């Protein structure tokens, strides 16, 4: 009987090569794929930016709603009306000096 070492079977080499290739592919896809780690970080940063923009727009809407209410029929803010007339129509009182 011979007690020498046998070379690894060709099938085992092919099997481990395929397993290594699949493992490498899935590791790469989990980091840089469409649903990978880098894409998730990018989406979270974009979501934070959109939340900030939403908060800014909500504040702007609240401000415009307040101005609309103050110029409405139920409540009239004379100071705001005077300011809007000056800005939009270019009006000035008789005792004011206009510098252009």
ZAMARGU-4260 file (C-alpha; in steps of 0.2 Angstrom, whole numbers, plus 5000, padded with zeros to 4 digits):
<rodrens>
0) 5000/5000/5000 | 5005/5017/4996 | 5004/5031/5009 | 5007/5046/4998 | 4997/5061/4998
5) 4984/5063/4984 | 4982/5079/4975 | 4965/5088/4979 | 4951/5083/4967 | 4947/5094/4953
10) 4929/5095/4958 | 4934/5102/4976 | 4944/5116/4968 | 4930/5121/4956 | 4918/5121/4971
15) 4928/5132/4982 | 4932/5143/4968 | 4914/5146/4964 | 4910/5148/4983 | 4924/5161/4984
20) 4918/5170/4969 | 4900/5171/4975 | 4906/5176/4992 | 4916/5190/4985 | 4902/5196/4974
25) 4889/5196/4988 | 4902/5206/4999 | 4904/5219/4986 | 4886/5220/4983 | 4882/5222/5001
30) 4894/5237/5002 | 4892/5246/4985 | 4876/5239/4977 | 4859/5247/4975 | 4854/5241/4992
35) 4871/5242/5000 | 4879/5251/5014 | 4885/5266/5005 | 4868/5268/4996 | 4859/5267/5013
40) 4871/5281/5020 | 4867/5291/5005 | 4848/5289/5007 | 4849/5293/5026 | 4859/5309/5022
45) 4846/5314/5009 | 4832/5310/5021 | 4839/5322/5034 | 4841/5336/5021 | 4823/5334/5015
50) 4817/5334/5033 | 4826/5351/5036 | 4819/5358/5020 | 4802/5352/5025 | 4804/5361/5042
55) 4809/5377/5033 | 4794/5376/5021 | 4782/5372/5036 | 4789/5388/5044 | 4786/5398/5028
60) 4769/5391/5026 | 4765/5396/5044 | 4771/5413/5041 | 4761/5416/5025 | 4746/5409/5034
65) 4748/5421/5048 | 4750/5436/5035 | 4735/5430/5026 | 4724/5429/5042 | 4730/5446/5047
70) 4725/5453/5030 | 4708/5444/5030 | 4691/5450/5032 | 4689/5445/5050 | 4705/5453/5056
75) 4714/5468/5048 | 4731/5472/5054 | 4733/5491/5049 | 4752/5490/5051 | 4754/5475/5039
80) 4741/5483/5027 | 4752/5500/5027 | 4768/5490/5024 | 4760/5480/5010 | 4753/5496/5002
85) 4770/5504/5003 | 4779/5489/4996 | 4767/5484/4982 | 4760/5501/4977 | 4774/5512/4981
90) 4763/5523/4992 | 4770/5536/5005 | 4761/5547/5017 | 4760/5566/5013 | 4772/5571/5027
95) 4786/5558/5022 | 4801/5562/5011 | 4805/5549/4998 | 4823/5546/4993 | 4826/5536/4977
</rodrens>
